[in-house]
Amino acid sequence: MDGQAAAHWGADAVDLRETSLPGLKARFAVERAPACGRVLEIGCGDGKILRTLARHKRGLELYGCDVREPTRRADVFEFQRMDRNVPFASASMDAVLVFDVLEHVPEPLHLIAEAARVLRAEGRLIAFVPVEGETRSFYELFRRLLGRDTYVVTKEHIQAFTHRAARSIIEDRFDIQDIRYAYHLLGHLMDASFFAAARARRLRDFWWQANVFYNPGMKNTGAGMSLMNRLLIVANAVAAVESTFLSRVRAGSAGILVDAVVRPER
C-alpha cells in the first residue's frame, strides 16, 4: 500500500459498552449470532469480532479465514488461510460473519456464494458492508478532488457499492431479515474525509499504527497522536449515537448492517 504501514484492524475483543462505530457493529454481531453452533467469520483479520463473540457467546465453536495470517495467534478460534474459495466444507456452519470485507475482494458475488455454500439450511449471514459508491456522497466528492483511487490507496477498498448494489449482492443468495443503516452525516463525513486526508503518509501511519480502536494498548504515541485519538473517540461516540437513532433511515448513510437467511439453491 504505497509504502505505508501494514493494515492492522485490531485483535482485542470489542467492549460492547463503548459508544463507537466499532462497538455498534460488534453489538449487532453478538445480538444476531446464535447461542450455540458453529460460526465462521470470512475475512476475520486478527480476530477481534471472533474474540468478542467468544466473550459473550460461550456455546459457539468459532472459525475464521482470511487471505493473510493473523498477527496474533488464533486462540479462541480455528484459523484457515483462504484464497478465492472459503476453506471449509459445504453445509458445515450455522452462521457466517462478513464484516468490512466485500469492499476488499475482486469477486464479491463469489464470496457471497461461498458464504451460502458453507451454511446449513436456515443458516444466517450477519454482515456489515460499507456503501461508498453513491453519486451524492462525501466519498465521491473526495474522489473527484483527489483521484478515483483515493480509497484504494488509503484503505484497500477496491469496490465502492451503492445501496442498491450492496443489497443486490447479498440477495443473490440470501433473504434479508433485517437491515440497519449506519455512518450517517457525521460518521459518513468522518470516514470519508479522514481516509481522503490519509493520502498523506503521516495520517496513514497514525491510522494503522496508533489509533486507539485498532491498537487499544498503545502508549507513548506523542502529543499529536494523543490529540488525534481524543478527537477520534469523541467523533466516534457522536457518530454512533447518530447511527443508533437513524438506524432505519437510509438517506445519507454510508453502511449497512444485515441479518439474512440463506436461500436454498435451486
Backbone torsions as a table, in degrees:
resi	resn	phi	psi	omega
1	MET	NA	65.2	172.6
2	ASP	58.3	35.6	175.2
3	GLY	77.3	6.9	-178.7
4	GLN	-81.5	173.4	176.0
5	ALA	-61.5	147.6	-179.8
6	ALA	-62.3	140.2	178.2
7	ALA	-62.6	133.1	-176.4
8	HIS	-143.7	108.0	-171.1
9	TRP	-92.1	2.7	176.2
10	GLY	99.0	147.3	-177.0
11	ALA	-119.4	-18.5	-176.2
12	ASP	-77.6	145.3	175.7
13	ALA	-57.6	144.2	179.1
14	VAL	-82.5	135.7	174.4
15	ASP	-75.8	113.5	-176.1
16	LEU	-67.5	-12.9	178.8
17	ARG	-83.1	-15.0	-175.1
18	GLU	-73.2	142.5	176.9
19	THR	-93.7	96.4	-177.9
20	SER	-160.6	165.2	176.6
21	LEU	-66.0	-41.6	172.7
22	PRO	-59.1	-38.9	177.5
23	GLY	-64.8	-39.0	177.8
24	LEU	-59.5	-46.5	-179.2
25	LYS	-68.7	-40.0	-179.8
26	ALA	-65.0	-40.3	178.0
27	ARG	-62.7	-40.3	178.3
28	PHE	-60.2	-43.6	179.8
29	ALA	-63.4	-46.2	-177.3
30	VAL	-67.7	-41.8	-178.4
31	GLU	-65.6	-33.6	-176.8
32	ARG	-91.8	-17.5	-178.1
33	ALA	-68.8	147.5	177.5
34	PRO	-67.2	163.1	179.6
35	ALA	-77.4	-26.3	179.5
36	CYS	-147.2	167.6	-179.2
37	GLY	113.9	-165.8	-175.6
38	ARG	-109.6	126.6	-178.3
39	VAL	-124.3	131.7	178.6
40	LEU	-115.5	134.0	169.0
41	GLU	-106.7	119.4	175.4
42	ILE	-87.8	125.7	-174.5
43	GLY	75.9	50.6	-171.7
44	CYS	-77.1	-11.2	-177.9
45	GLY	59.1	-130.0	179.1
46	ASP	-90.9	0.8	169.3
47	GLY	97.1	20.7	-175.0
48	LYS	-67.6	-35.8	179.1
49	ILE	-71.8	-39.3	177.4
50	LEU	-63.9	-39.0	177.3
51	ARG	-68.4	-32.5	175.2
52	THR	-65.3	-42.9	176.7
53	LEU	-62.9	-41.9	-179.2
54	ALA	-60.0	-33.2	-178.7
55	ARG	-73.0	-33.3	-171.5
56	HIS	-110.4	-18.1	179.9
57	LYS	-128.8	80.4	-170.7
58	ARG	-73.4	-10.0	179.4
59	GLY	-86.8	3.0	-175.7
60	LEU	-92.3	146.0	164.2
61	GLU	-95.6	123.4	-170.7
62	LEU	-111.6	137.6	-179.3
63	TYR	-135.7	150.9	177.5
64	GLY	-142.4	152.0	174.1
65	CYS	-144.4	151.7	179.9
66	ASP	-162.8	166.8	178.0
67	VAL	-80.4	-11.7	178.3
68	ARG	-121.5	147.8	173.8
69	GLU	-69.1	142.4	176.0
70	PRO	-66.0	147.8	179.8
71	THR	-77.8	-18.8	174.0
72	ARG	-113.7	141.7	-178.4
73	ARG	-54.8	135.1	176.9
74	ALA	-70.8	110.0	-174.7
75	ASP	-104.1	-56.4	-175.9
76	VAL	-90.9	2.9	178.1
77	PHE	-141.7	159.0	176.3
78	GLU	-95.0	128.4	-176.6
79	PHE	-108.3	139.2	172.8
80	GLN	-130.9	135.0	176.2
81	ARG	-73.5	138.6	-179.9
82	MET	-120.6	160.0	168.9
83	ASP	-118.7	-113.4	178.7
84	ARG	-75.3	-35.5	-175.4
85	ASN	-103.8	154.5	178.0
86	VAL	-80.8	126.0	-171.7
87	PRO	-84.0	47.9	176.9
88	PHE	-135.2	154.5	-173.8
89	ALA	-69.1	154.2	176.1
90	SER	-62.7	144.7	176.9
91	ALA	53.7	40.2	-177.0
92	SER	-110.1	-5.1	-174.2
93	MET	-123.9	151.1	176.4
94	ASP	-93.9	-24.8	177.0
95	ALA	-152.3	149.9	176.6
96	VAL	-128.0	133.2	175.0
97	LEU	-103.4	136.1	174.5
98	VAL	-136.6	93.6	-175.1
99	PHE	-115.1	120.4	178.3
100	ASP	54.9	49.2	-175.8
101	VAL	-126.1	-43.8	-172.5
102	LEU	-57.1	-31.0	-179.0
103	GLU	-72.3	-11.6	-178.1
104	HIS	-96.7	-11.5	-169.2
105	VAL	-107.5	145.9	-179.1
106	PRO	-71.9	-22.4	-177.5
107	GLU	-128.8	75.3	-177.5
108	PRO	-61.3	-34.7	177.8
109	LEU	-63.7	-37.4	178.5
110	HIS	-67.2	-40.1	179.2
111	LEU	-63.4	-41.4	177.6
112	ILE	-64.5	-38.5	176.5
113	ALA	-63.7	-36.9	177.1
114	GLU	-68.0	-38.8	175.8
115	ALA	-61.1	-42.3	178.4
116	ALA	-65.6	-39.0	-177.3
117	ARG	-61.6	-42.2	-174.6
118	VAL	-81.3	-6.8	-179.3
119	LEU	-87.1	143.8	171.1
120	ARG	-74.6	168.6	176.6
121	ALA	-54.8	134.8	-178.2
122	GLU	69.9	10.8	177.5
123	GLY	-66.2	155.2	-171.7
124	ARG	-110.9	142.9	168.3
125	LEU	-104.2	127.7	176.1
126	ILE	-121.2	120.9	-168.0
127	ALA	-144.0	153.9	164.7
128	PHE	-125.4	129.3	-179.6
129	VAL	-127.1	120.7	173.1
130	PRO	-65.1	144.3	177.4
131	VAL	-117.6	95.4	-172.5
132	GLU	-119.2	13.0	-174.7
133	GLY	-111.3	4.6	178.5
134	GLU	-65.5	141.3	-178.8
135	THR	-61.9	-41.3	177.7
136	ARG	-96.2	86.8	-179.4
137	SER	-154.6	159.9	175.2
138	PHE	-66.5	-30.7	177.9
139	TYR	-61.2	-45.5	179.5
140	GLU	-65.6	-37.8	177.6
141	LEU	-59.1	-47.9	-177.7
142	PHE	-71.5	-30.6	174.4
143	ARG	-63.1	-40.5	179.5
144	ARG	-67.0	-34.5	-178.6
145	LEU	-79.9	-38.1	-169.0
146	LEU	-115.1	-11.0	179.8
147	GLY	124.9	145.1	-177.3
148	ARG	-62.8	-23.6	-176.2
149	ASP	-91.8	11.0	-172.6
150	THR	-51.9	-50.4	-174.7
151	TYR	-85.1	-13.8	168.2
152	VAL	-68.6	-44.5	-178.7
153	VAL	-68.3	-44.8	-169.4
154	THR	-88.7	-24.9	178.9
155	LYS	-146.3	20.5	172.8
156	GLU	62.1	27.8	177.4
157	HIS	-88.7	100.7	-178.3
158	ILE	-90.0	-9.2	174.3
159	GLN	-116.7	146.3	174.2
160	ALA	-134.0	99.1	-173.7
161	PHE	-85.9	145.5	161.9
162	THR	-83.1	169.7	175.8
163	HIS	-59.5	-44.2	-178.2
164	ARG	-62.8	-43.6	-177.8
165	ALA	-67.1	-42.9	179.9
166	ALA	-60.9	-44.7	-179.6
167	ARG	-67.3	-39.6	-179.4
168	SER	-63.0	-39.8	179.3
169	ILE	-61.9	-45.2	-179.7
170	ILE	-67.3	-42.2	-177.0
171	GLU	-73.2	-4.6	173.5
172	ASP	-61.3	-32.3	-178.1
173	ARG	-132.8	-2.4	-174.6
174	PHE	-132.7	152.7	170.5
175	ASP	-101.2	118.5	-177.4
176	ILE	-73.9	126.3	177.9
177	GLN	-94.8	-34.6	-178.5
178	ASP	-152.6	141.1	176.8
179	ILE	-136.8	132.7	177.7
180	ARG	-124.1	146.4	-178.2
181	TYR	-104.8	145.1	-177.5
182	ALA	-143.8	174.5	-178.3
183	TYR	57.2	64.8	177.7
184	HIS	-83.8	-143.4	-167.9
185	LEU	-54.8	-56.3	-175.6
186	LEU	-71.5	-47.3	-179.7
187	GLY	-62.2	-40.9	177.2
188	HIS	-60.8	-51.2	-179.2
189	LEU	-64.4	-43.3	-178.6
190	MET	-60.2	-48.3	-177.4
191	ASP	-66.8	-48.0	-177.2
192	ALA	-63.8	-43.7	-176.0
193	SER	-74.8	-39.5	-179.6
194	PHE	-63.8	-46.7	-177.7
195	PHE	-73.4	-22.4	170.6
196	ALA	-68.4	-45.3	178.0
197	ALA	-65.3	-23.1	-178.1
198	ALA	-71.6	3.1	167.2
199	ARG	-62.4	-21.7	173.4
200	ALA	-78.3	131.2	-173.5
201	ARG	-55.4	-41.0	-176.0
202	ARG	-62.0	-41.8	179.8
203	LEU	-70.5	-36.0	176.2
204	ARG	-61.9	-44.1	-179.8
205	ASP	-64.1	-38.7	176.6
206	PHE	-59.4	-47.5	-174.9
207	TRP	-60.7	-45.6	-174.2
208	TRP	-86.4	-21.8	-174.4
209	GLN	-108.2	-28.8	-168.0
210	ALA	-132.8	-2.9	-178.0
211	ASN	-73.5	141.1	-166.8
212	VAL	-66.0	-25.3	-177.9
213	PHE	-77.0	-28.7	177.9
214	TYR	-98.1	-19.8	-177.7
215	ASN	-134.7	68.1	-172.0
216	PRO	-63.7	-22.7	-179.2
217	GLY	-94.0	5.1	-176.7
218	MET	-64.8	131.9	179.0
219	LYS	-128.1	162.6	175.3
220	ASN	54.8	52.3	-179.3
221	THR	-91.0	-5.0	-178.7
222	GLY	93.7	161.4	-174.2
223	ALA	-63.8	-41.8	-177.8
224	GLY	-63.3	-47.1	-179.3
225	MET	-70.7	-33.4	176.0
226	SER	-62.8	-40.8	178.1
227	LEU	-64.9	-43.3	179.1
228	MET	-62.5	-37.7	178.4
229	ASN	-66.7	-39.0	177.7
230	ARG	-63.8	-42.8	177.8
231	LEU	-64.2	-38.9	179.9
232	LEU	-64.8	-40.2	179.5
233	ILE	-64.2	-46.0	-179.4
234	VAL	-64.7	-46.8	-178.9
235	ALA	-63.5	-39.2	178.1
236	ASN	-63.2	-40.3	-179.4
237	ALA	-63.8	-46.3	179.8
238	VAL	-64.4	-42.2	-179.6
239	ALA	-64.9	-36.2	179.3
240	ALA	-68.1	-41.3	176.5
241	VAL	-62.9	-44.4	177.9
242	GLU	-57.1	-47.9	-178.3
243	SER	-67.8	-30.9	177.4
244	THR	-66.1	-46.2	-178.7
245	PHE	-71.5	-27.4	-176.9
246	LEU	-107.1	23.8	-172.4
247	SER	-63.0	-20.6	178.5
248	ARG	-98.6	3.7	-175.5
249	VAL	-105.3	116.7	179.8
250	ARG	-76.5	-36.7	-173.5
251	ALA	-55.9	127.0	176.7
252	GLY	81.2	-5.1	-177.4
253	SER	-80.2	154.2	-178.2
254	ALA	-128.1	25.9	176.6
255	GLY	-169.3	151.9	177.4
256	ILE	-128.5	140.0	171.1
257	LEU	-105.7	128.5	-170.5
258	VAL	-128.6	135.9	170.9
259	ASP	-120.1	118.3	-172.3
260	ALA	-139.8	157.6	179.4
261	VAL	-113.4	137.2	-178.5
262	VAL	-64.2	139.2	178.7
263	ARG	-98.7	129.8	-179.4
264	PRO	-56.7	136.7	-180.0
265	GLU	-73.0	131.5	-178.1
266	ARG	-78.2	NA	NA
